[in-house]
Amino acid sequence: GDSVTQMEGPVTLSEEAFLTINCTYTATGYPSLFWYVQYPGEGLQLLLKATKADDKGSNKGFEATYRKETTSFHLEKGSVQVSDSAVYFCALSTEANAGGTSYGKLTFGQGTILTVHP
Amino acid sequence: GAVVSQHPSWVICKSGTSVKIECRSLDFQATTMFWYRQFPKQSLMLMATSNEGSKATYEQGVEKDKFLINHASLTLSTLTVTSAHPEDSSFYICSARAHWDRSYNSPLHFGNGTRLTVT
């Protein structure tokens, strides 16, 4: 089955430090890849995504590149801020079908807690 | 846009009682809704997928008689935990796919989750 593995946290950084959160996946078929972020007290929200090999997703200074050869989608940011403190989830989506209806089924990694100190 | 409201945000109930959790799409029609369960320090586990007007599709190992899902309208899905026990204590999260997102690689919109504690 499909699975996503993220680096274990928590990750603690000082402001303006470089961030990398590793993510690797296994999937049947050709998945789309996502990073979701969950800020304290809020629901998950999409941070960025990539739908095919070598695509780079980017948003709010974060980047991740879809590497099919290494089945990876590592999240990076050159200079983190205190406001980036959150839980980050790597996820993949493959097409699934049920009752004649096609839908995307998200499989998540375990999440990585990031804390950024001033 | 694309706001999902989940209620209650937390609930405490006694063992043997049932609890209903609501998930509403406030500004869009949700053709498909997903219910996840999250254990502490663990990933989100998909419990079931529901399409409006049809029966939910449950993931392997999820008891459909215990976790009743109803998606009666395009803006509301409910999860009822029946005869709850302490091992059902968890964080439950709903998410929805908007009617304009036809592709499986479109993002989902998440509620803030419900913390269920069964005593």
Chai-1 contact restraints between the chains, C-beta under 6 A:
chainA,res_idxA,chainB,res_idxB,connection_type,confidence,min_distance_angstrom,max_distance_angstrom,comment,restraint_id
A,S32,B,N105,contact,1.0,0.0,6.0,A-B,restraint_1
A,G43,B,F110,contact,1.0,0.0,6.0,A-B,restraint_2
A,G43,B,G111,contact,1.0,0.0,6.0,A-B,restraint_3
A,G43,B,N112,contact,1.0,0.0,6.0,A-B,restraint_4
A,L44,B,F110,contact,1.0,0.0,6.0,A-B,restraint_5
A,L46,B,P107,contact,1.0,0.0,6.0,A-B,restraint_6
A,T51,B,N105,contact,1.0,0.0,6.0,A-B,restraint_7
A,S93,B,Y104,contact,1.0,0.0,6.0,A-B,restraint_8
A,S93,B,N105,contact,1.0,0.0,6.0,A-B,restraint_9
A,E95,B,Y104,contact,1.0,0.0,6.0,A-B,restraint_10
A,A98,B,T57,contact,1.0,0.0,6.0,A-B,restraint_11
A,G99,B,S54,contact,1.0,0.0,6.0,A-B,restraint_12
A,T101,B,N51,contact,1.0,0.0,6.0,A-B,restraint_13
A,Y103,B,T32,contact,1.0,0.0,6.0,A-B,restraint_14
A,G104,B,Y104,contact,1.0,0.0,6.0,A-B,restraint_15
A,F108,B,S43,contact,1.0,0.0,6.0,A-B,restraint_16
A,F108,B,L44,contact,1.0,0.0,6.0,A-B,restraint_17
A,G109,B,S43,contact,1.0,0.0,6.0,A-B,restraint_18
A,Q110,B,Q42,contact,1.0,0.0,6.0,A-B,restraint_19
A,Q110,B,S43,contact,1.0,0.0,6.0,A-B,restraint_20
